[in-house]
């Protein structure tokens, strides 16, 4: 199978590359590419960023958030995870499972979109169809940080919260454990590249094409409107002890903007909290924009001895 080379570790470029290769790259044959991302969480096309990901943890640990063009659930990537994309008129995840077999892994397609080895998940994949072409892309965990993976996806009511790190470790497997003959992911990637290409040549990918992918990454895939604004309605409650007392914020979002906001709790203040509720209604659920709409004096009048940054920290679910 012919291939292109992608050395980028930028998740926005890599999400853009998938769309470009599916919709614009001129090749009548099936082709593939292997790639990696710097630490990032990639959510599915139809997922809500606010209810699927621990955004505060991502921010404090310099983990990027990106949205892909395929459905399915949120996944964590780091540089010890290998990703694969296969594009063509008729593609199947069995191609990748067969390559894993040739590495010595008894890989099997299981469930909706998973590849298991010995009862443990090593890969998940997703698919998108465009006209007469389709793309399958997925992960292969080599030596992924399972604790970071779990915490990044751990939100209230999630499967991660219910099962915990120990349970996740028992259900997934890093390929490093299963294939100790490879000293590094670089070695494993080189072997997979050779197996999948089977002697076929590399396809050209010009500077003009790279520039177009970079443009798509900047204008679409790294944009707030795509990552957050694409989210459908979400409702959640945040609660914290602030200088004014215990404050509970009921937040309702729609496509990344505050549709409704209600405060409750035993806090004290001279002015009804509805003043702040109305000031933030319709704004992007984005810390900088919310802070710009409030002053410390306004917040303190509703929430005694409390500053704007403290209240917005509550609304952003940082506590």
DOLUMZA-654410 format. One record per atom (N, C-alpha, C): x, y, z; residue in three letters. Coordinates in steps of 0.02 Angstrom, whole numbers, plus 50000, padded with zeros to 5 digits. Layout:
N
XYZAla/...
***
This chain:
319
500424994150000Unk/500005000050000Unk/500455006350000Unk/500305011049956Unk/500695017249953Unk/500565021450015Unk/501005026350028Unk/500955030050090Unk/501215037150080Unk/501015041550126Unk/501315048050131Unk/501655048450199Unk/502125053050207Unk/502475053950270Unk/502215060050305Unk/502055059350369Unk/501815064950410Unk/502215065050475Unk/502645069950482Unk/503065070550542Unk/502785075450593Unk/502215078450578Unk/501925083450623Unk/501675080150687Unk/501755083550744Unk/501455081450807Unk/500945086550831Unk/500735091050787Unk/500235096050804Unk/499545093050792Unk/499115092350843Unk/498475089050833Unk/498015092750784Unk/498075099250779Unk/497635103050734Unk/497845101850661Unk/498495101750649Unk/498735100150582Unk/498535092950564Unk/498605088450611Unk/498465081350595Unk/497715080150584Unk/497285083650620Unk/496565083050606Unk/496405085950537Unk/496735091550520Unk/496625094550454Unk/496885090050399Unk/497435086650412Unk/497715082150361Unk/497235076450345Unk/496905073750396Unk/496415068550383Unk/495865070950336Unk/495595076850349Unk/495065079450306Unk/495335080950236Unk/495935083750232Unk/496225085250166Unk/496325078950126Unk/496605073850157Unk/496745067650120Unk/496105064250098Unk/495595064650138Unk/494955061650120Unk/494615065350063Unk/494615071950065Unk/494215075950019Unk/494595079049961Unk/495245080049969Unk/495605083849918Unk/496215080449888Unk/496525075649923Unk/497135072749897Unk/496985068349837Unk/497325069549783Unk/497185066249719Unk/497555059649715Unk/497215054249732Unk/497515047549727Unk/496945042549720Unk/496975038549667Unk/496445033649655Unk/496555027149694Unk/497135026349723Unk/497285020149759Unk/497215021249835Unk/497145015749871Unk/497135016049944Unk/497845017749968Unk/497885022350017Unk/498545024150044Unk/498475025250119Unk/499035025850153Unk/499035026550226Unk/499575031250248Unk/499535033350311Unk/500075037050344Unk/500045035750419Unk/500635035650450Unk/500705034850522Unk/500905041450552Unk/500665042950611Unk/500785049550640Unk/500695049350715Unk/500935054650748Unk/500875055350821Unk/500645062350839Unk/500365063050898Unk/500175069550925Unk/500545070950990Unk/500705077151001Unk/500935079251067Unk/500345078151115Unk/500445078451182Unk/499885077051227Unk/499255081051210Unk/498715077451197Unk/498095080551175Unk/497515075751186Unk/496925078651191Unk/496315074751192Unk/495935076251127Unk/495735071051092Unk/495385071751029Unk/494665069351039Unk/494195073951032Unk/493495072051041Unk/493175070450973Unk/492645066350976Unk/492295064450915Unk/491885070150887Unk/491705069450824Unk/491345074750788Unk/490725076950825Unk/490365072350856Unk/489715073850885Unk/489725074850961Unk/490325075050990Unk/490375075451063Unk/490355082651088Unk/490155083251152Unk/490145089651185Unk/490785090451225Unk/491175095451209Unk/491825096351241Unk/491765097251316Unk/491225100351338Unk/491155102151408Unk/490955096251452Unk/490625091351424Unk/490395085751464Unk/490815079451456Unk/491295079451410Unk/491685073451395Unk/492405073851420Unk/492635079851437Unk/493355080951449Unk/493445085051513Unk/493965083451550Unk/494145087351610Unk/494555093351586Unk/494205098751568Unk/494525104451537Unk/495025107851584Unk/494855108151649Unk/495315111251696Unk/495975107351700Unk/495935100751698Unk/496535096651700Unk/496945097651637Unk/496615098151579Unk/496975099251517Unk/497355105851519Unk/497015111051543Unk/497325117651546Unk/497925117751592Unk/497865114651650Unk/498415114851699Unk/498995110351680Unk/498885105751633Unk/499415101151613Unk/499645102051540Unk/499455107751511Unk/499665109451443Unk/499505103951393Unk/498885101551397Unk/498635096451351Unk/498145099751303Unk/498245098951239Unk/497825102051189Unk/497155098351183Unk/496635101951162Unk/495995099051146Unk/495845100151073Unk/495665094751037Unk/495515095250965Unk/494895091050951Unk/494565092750895Unk/493985088850872Unk/494145085950804Unk/493985079550796Unk/494125076250732Unk/493505076150687Unk/493585073450627Unk/493045073550578Unk/492635067050580Unk/492795062550625Unk/492435056250631Unk/492065055950698Unk/491585051450704Unk/491215050650766Unk/491595046750818Unk/491235044250867Unk/491545040350920Unk/491715044550980Unk/492085041451027Unk/492215044651091Unk/492885048251095Unk/492985051551152Unk/493595055351164Unk/494185050551177Unk/494765052451151Unk/495375048351161Unk/495935052951182Unk/496395050151220Unk/496995053851241Unk/497585051451199Unk/497975056251173Unk/498575054751135Unk/499175057851171Unk/499735054351169Unk/500375057551185Unk/500885054651136Unk/501515056451145Unk/502025054551096Unk/502205047251099Unk/501925043551147Unk/502015036351151Unk/501405032551124Unk/500995036151087Unk/500415033151053Unk/500525034050978Unk/500425028850939Unk/500495029150867Unk/499795029150835Unk/499695033750789Unk/499065034150753Unk/499155031950680Unk/498625029350652Unk/498635027250582Unk/498015029950547Unk/498095031750484Unk/497535033750442Unk/497585029950376Unk/497025027250354Unk/496995023550291Unk/496425026550250Unk/496585028650189Unk/496105032050146Unk/496035028250080Unk/495415027350058Unk/495305023849994Unk/494565023149980Unk/494415019549927Unk/493715018549908Unk/493385012949948Unk/493775008549974Unk/493495003250016Unk/494035001050065Unk/493985003650126Unk/494505002250176Unk/494194998850237Unk/494604995250272Unk/494364991250328Unk/494904991150382Unk/494694991450445Unk/495174991250501Unk/495534984550504Unk/495264979550470Unk/495604973050467Unk/496304973650437Unk/496414978750395Unk/497084979750366Unk/497594980850422Unk/497404985050470Unk/497864986550524Unk/497924980650572Unk/497364977250585Unk/497384971350629Unk/497834965950599Unk/497814965250533Unk/498244960350500Unk/498984962150508Unk/499134968650505Unk/499824970850515Unk/500054969250586Unk/499604970050635Unk/499784968350703Unk/499914960850710Unk/499534956750674Unk/499654949550674Unk/500364948050650Unk/500584951550598Unk/501244950250572Unk/501794952450620Unk/501614956850667Unk/502084958750720Unk/502114953450775Unk/501624948950775Unk/501604943750826Unk/501054944650877Unk/500594949350865Unk/500034950450911Unk/499404947050886Unk/499064943550930Unk/498424940250912Unk/497864945450915Unk/497874950050868Unk/497394955650868Unk/496734953450838Unk/496194955850868Unk/495524954450841Unk/495084960550846Unk/494664961450795Unk/494184966950796Unk/493614964950842Unk/493474969250892Unk/492984967550944Unk/492564973650958Unk/491934972550976Unk/491494978050994Unk/491334982350934Unk/491194988650947Unk/491014993150893Unk/491604995150850Unk/492134997650883Unk/492705000450846Unk/493354999450884Unk/493484993350907Unk/494074992150948Unk/494474986350920Unk/495124986250936Unk/495554980650923Unk/495834978150990Unk/495734971851004Unk/495944968951068Unk/496494963751056Unk/496914963151106Unk/497414957851108Unk/497364954651177Unk/497214948151179Unk/497174944651243Unk/496654947551289Unk/496104949951262Unk/495564952651303Unk/495674959851326Unk/496204963051303Unk/496334970051323Unk/496384974451261Unk/496124980451267Unk/496094985051210Unk/496784988151198Unk/497004987851134Unk/497624991151115Unk/497494996751064Unk/496904996751034Unk/496765001550981Unk/496015002950976Unk/495845009150961Unk/495165011050943Unk/495185014650877Unk/494655014150838Unk/494665017350772Unk/493975020150756Unk/493955024650706Unk/493335027650684Unk/493365028450608Unk/492775029750578Unk/492715029950506Unk/492305035950483Unk/492465038450424Unk/492055043650393Unk/492035042350318Unk/491455043150289Unk/491355042250216Unk/491255049150185Unk/491575050250128Unk/491485056450090Unk/491445054550016Unk/490845055649987Unk/490715053649917Unk/490885046249908Unk/491365044749863Unk/491525037649851Unk/492155035449888Unk/492385039549935Unk/492985037949973Unk/492835037650047Unk/493275034450084Unk/493195034250157Unk/493875034250190Unk/493865036050254Unk/494465035850295Unk/494335031850358Unk/494815027850377Unk/494825024650443Unk/495455027050478Unk/495375029550537Unk/495975031450576Unk/495895028950647Unk/496465027650679Unk/496425024750746Unk/497075025550783Unk/497075022850843Unk/497645023450889Unk/497985016650897Unk/498595016850920Unk/498945010850944Unk/499355013051004Unk/499155010951064Unk/499505012951124Unk/500145008951131Unk/500705012551132Unk/501355009251141Unk/501575009651214Unk/501635015751240Unk/501815016651310Unk/501475022951337Unk/500825023251326Unk/500425029151345Unk/500385029751421Unk/500395035951446Unk/500315037251517Unk/499585036151537Unk/499435030351566Unk/498745028551580Unk/498435033151633Unk/498825035251682Unk/498555039651734Unk/498335046351704Unk/498755049151660Unk/498565055451628Unk/497965054451583Unk/497955048951546Unk/497385047351503Unk/496745047351544Unk/496755044051601Unk/496155043351643Unk/495945050051671Unk/496405053951696Unk/496225060351726Unk/495975065351674Unk/496255065051614Unk/496035069651562Unk/495315068451541Unk/495095062151546Unk/494415060451524Unk/493945059351584Unk/494175061051643Unk/493785059951704Unk/493345065951720Unk/492715065551703Unk/492235070851720Unk/491645067751757Unk/491265071851793Unk/490715069251832Unk/490235065351789Unk/490075059251813Unk/489595055051777Unk/489905050951721Unk/490555051751710Unk/490875048151655Unk/491035040951675Unk/491165036851623Unk/491385029951636Unk/492055029851672Unk/492475034751658Unk/493125035051691Unk/493035036151766Unk/492575040651785Unk/492465041951856Unk/492225035751891Unk/491785032051858Unk/491495026151889Unk/492005020451896Unk/492465019851848Unk/492905014051846Unk/493595015251877Unk/493845021351871Unk/494475022951903Unk/495085020351865Unk/495675022651887Unk/496295021051852Unk/496455013651853Unk/496355010451911Unk/496525003251916Unk/496124999251866Unk/495475000951859Unk/495054997351812Unk/495264998651741Unk/495445004851725Unk/495665006451657Unk/496295002451640Unk/496765002051687Unk/497384998251676Unk/497234990951660Unk/496724988151691Unk/496564981051680Unk/496224979851614Unk/495944985051583Unk/495554984251521Unk/495944986151459Unk/496494989951467Unk/496884992151409Unk/497594989451415Unk/497944989351360Unk/498634986851361Unk/499074991351318Unk/499654992851343Unk/500174996051303Unk/500554990651266Unk/500664991751201Unk/500994986751159Unk/501704985451183Unk/502004990251217Unk/502684989251243Unk/502714983051288Unk/502184981751326Unk/502154975851369Unk/502124969451328Unk/501794969851270Unk/501654963851231Unk/502204962351180Unk/502584967351161Unk/503114966551111Unk/503774969351138Unk/504064966151188Unk/504674968851219Unk/505274968851173Unk/505234965451115Unk/505804965351069Unk/505934972151037Unk/505434976551039Unk/505534983351012Unk/505794987851068Unk/506354991151055Unk/506654995351106Unk/506315002151112Unk/505925004051061Unk/505605010651062Unk/505015010651014Unk/504615015851019Unk/504065016650972Unk/504335018050902Unk/504895021350897Unk/505195022650831Unk/505315016050794Unk/505585011050830Unk/505705004550799Unk/505065001150778Unk/504565001450822Unk/503914998350805Unk/503595001850746Unk/503625008450744Unk/503335012150688Unk/503675010350622Unk/504325009750624Unk/504695007950562Unk/504485001050537Unk/504384996350583Unk/504174989650563Unk/503474989650535Unk/503014993250568Unk/502334993750542Unk/502314997150474Unk/502725002350465Unk/502765005750401Unk/502965000850346Unk/503454996650360Unk/503694991750311Unk/503164986550296Unk/502804984250347Unk/502284979250337Unk/501714982050295Unk/501474987950313Unk/500894990750278Unk/501064992850207Unk/501664995450196Unk/501844997650129Unk/502034991750084Unk/502334986650114Unk/502504980450077Unk/502884982050012Unk/503344986650017Unk/503754988249959Unk/503474993649913Unk/502854995849924Unk/502575001049881Unk/502905007849897Unk/502915012349848Unk/503275018649856Unk/502895023949896Unk/503265028949918Unk/502965034749951Unk/502635039249899Unk/502065042049917Unk/501715046749874Unk/501965053849887Unk/501945058149837Unk/502185065049847Unk/501695069049889Unk/501965073549929Unk/501555078349966Unk/501945084849966Unk/501725089549925Unk/502115095449909Unk/502055100849963Unk/502485105849958Unk/502465111550004Unk/501795115249997Unk/501535115549937Unk/500895118849926Unk/500345115049964Unk/500365108449960Unk/499865104449996Unk/499935105150072Unk/500555105350096Unk/500665106350168Unk/500405113150190Unk/500505118050147Unk/500265124850164Unk/499505125050168Unk/499175121250124Unk/498445121050125Unk/498205117650189Unk/498535112150209Unk/498345108850271Unk/498465113450331Unk/499005117150330Unk/499145121950384Unk/498605127350387Unk/498385129650329Unk/497845134550328Unk/497205131750359Unk/497035125550341Unk/496445122350369Unk/496515121550444Unk/497115119750467Unk/497225118950539Unk/497115125450576Unk/497355130850547Unk/497295137350580Unk/496585140050577Unk/496275139650519Unk/495615142850510Unk/495035138650535Unk/495115132050537Unk/494555127750558Unk/494725123750621Unk/495235119550617Unk/495315114350668Unk/495585116950734Unk/495915122650736Unk/496125125550799Unk/495665131050823Unk/495125132350785Unk/494675137850801Unk/494185135850856Unk/494025140650898Unk/493535139650952Unk/492875137150924Unk/492675139850868Unk/492025138050839Unk/491985130650822Unk/492535127550801Unk/492535120450784Unk/492595116150847Unk/493055117950892Unk/493185113750950Unk/492615114251002Unk/492415120451018Unk/491915121451070Unk/491225123151042Unk/491205127550992Unk/490575129750965Unk/490185124250930Unk/490525118950911Unk/490185113250879Unk/489805108950930Unk/489945110250995Unk/489625106351048Unk/488885107851052Unk/488485102751064Unk/487775103651073Unk/487635105351146Unk/487005105951164Unk/486815108251230Unk/487085103751286Unk/487305107051339Unk/487555103451398Unk/487335107151460Unk/487175103551512Unk/486985106451576Unk/487395103151631Unk/487675107151675Unk/488055104451731Unk/488055109351789Unk/488245106851848Unk/488255110951909Unk/488955111051937Unk/489185117051956Unk/489835117851988Unk/489715120552058Unk/490115118352105Unk/490015120452174Unk/490685121552208Unk/490735126952249Unk/491355128252284Unk/491225132852344Unk/491685132552392Unk/491675137052449Unk/492085143152431Unk/491755149052426Unk/492085155352410Unk/492065159952471Unk/492405165552470Unk/492405170052529Unk/491705172152551Unk/491225172352504Unk/490535174352520Unk/490115168752549Unk/490365162552546Unk/489995156752567Unk/489995151452513Unk/489585146352520Unk/489545141052470Unk/489125143452411Unk/489405142852351Unk/489065145052290Unk/488995139052243Unk/488395138352216Unk/488255133152167Unk/488045136652103Unk/488365134952048Unk/488205137951983Unk/487925132551937Unk/487305133451916Unk/487005129051866Unk/487115132151797Unk/487505128851756Unk/487705131551692Unk/487375127551636Unk/487065131151590Unk/486765128051531Unk/487105131051469Unk/487405126651429Unk/487755128951370Unk/487425126451307Unk/487485130151253Unk/487265127951187Unk/487765130651136Unk/488085126051102Unk/488595127651052Unk/489125132451081Unk/489335130851142Unk/489885134351172Unk/489735141051204Unk/489105142951205Unk/488905149251236Unk/488435147951295Unk/488455152551343Unk/488025151851403Unk/487305153451384Unk/486895148351385Unk/486175149251370Unk/485805151451432Unk/485995148851490Unk/485685150751553Unk/486185149551609Unk/486135153651662Unk/486575153051720Unk/486175154651782Unk/486205150151832Unk/485835151251893Unk/486295149851953Unk/486305154652000Unk/486705153852061Unk/486265151952120Unk/486525147752162Unk/486195145852224Unk/486715144752278Unk/486495143852342Unk/486955142552396Unk/486815146952456Unk/487275146752506Unk/487175150552567Unk/487595156952567Unk/487795159252509Unk/488215165152503Unk/487825171552521Unk/488195176752538Unk/487885183152554Unk/488115188452504Unk/487685193452494Unk/487835198952449Unk/487295204152452Unk/487465210352435Unk/486985215852441Unk/486525216252381Unk/486735213552324Unk/486355214052262Unk/486185207052238Unk/485585205952211Unk/485405199152186Unk/485895196652133Unk/486045190152136Unk/486535187152090Unk/486295187252018Unk/485655188552007Unk/485395188851939Unk/485745194051896Unk/486035199151928Unk/486395204251890Unk/486985201051854Unk/487345196651888Unk/487915193151857Unk/487665188051806Unk/487125184651822Unk/486845179651776Unk/486685182851709Unk/486375188751709Unk/486195192151647Unk/486815194751611Unk/487315196951649Unk/487915199751618Unk/488295194451578Unk/488235188051598Unk/488615182751565Unk/488215178951513Unk/487565179951512Unk/487135176251466Unk/487315177851393Unk/487385172551353Unk/487535173251282Unk/488275173551265Unk/488705174051316Unk/489425174451302Unk/489725167551291Unk/490295167451258Unk/490665161251250Unk/490875158651318Unk/490835152051327Unk/491075148951388Unk/491835148551385Unk/492135154351395Unk/492855155251387Unk/493075160051441Unk/493565158251479Unk/493745162051539Unk/493885169351524Unk/494285170651473Unk/494475177551459Unk/493865181851442Unk/493405179151402Unk/492815183151384Unk/492355184251444Unk/492275179151486Unk/491845179951545Unk/492145185051593Unk/492795184851603Unk/493115189751647Unk/493035196851621Unk/493065197651555Unk/493015204351527Unk/492325207451536Unk/491825203151552Unk/491135205651560Unk/490985207751631Unk/491445206351677Unk/491315207751748Unk/491865212251777Unk/491675215751831Unk/492165219351871Unk/492165216451941Unk/492705217451977Unk/492735214952046Unk/492185218252088Unk/492055224652076Unk/491535228152115Unk/490845225152103Unk/490685223552040Unk/490035220652025Unk/489965213852058Unk/490485209652053Unk/490455203052083Unk/490395203552159Unk/490785207952190Unk/490775208752263Unk/490105211152288Unk/489745214952246Unk/489085217252268Unk/488585211552272Unk/488695206252234Unk/488245200452234Unk/488525194752277Unk/489185194252279Unk/489525188852315Unk/490055192152360Unk/489875193652421Unk/490275197652466Unk/490995195152472Unk/491475199852466Unk/492185198552474Unk/492465193852421Unk/492115192952366Unk/492325188352313Unk/492495192352251Unk/493045190552218Unk/493255193952157Unk/492995190552094Unk/493055193952039Unk/492815191251975Unk/493185184851956Unk/493835184651967Unk/494215178651947Unk/494015172651988Unk/493845173752052Unk/493615168152094Unk/492945165352070Unk/492495169852053Unk/491835167552030Unk/491875164151962Unk/492275166951917Unk/492345163851851Unk/492695157051857Unk/493165156551905Unk/493475150051917Unk/492965144851936Unk/492455146851975Unk/491915142251992Unk/491515140351930Unk/491325145251891Unk/490915143951831Unk/491285139451782Unk/491945140251778Unk/492355136151733Unk/492525129451764Unk/492235128051823Unk/492305121451856Unk/493025119851873Unk/493395124851898Unk/494095123851914Unk/494215121251985Unk/493705121652027Unk/493805119952098Unk/493585112752113Unk/
***
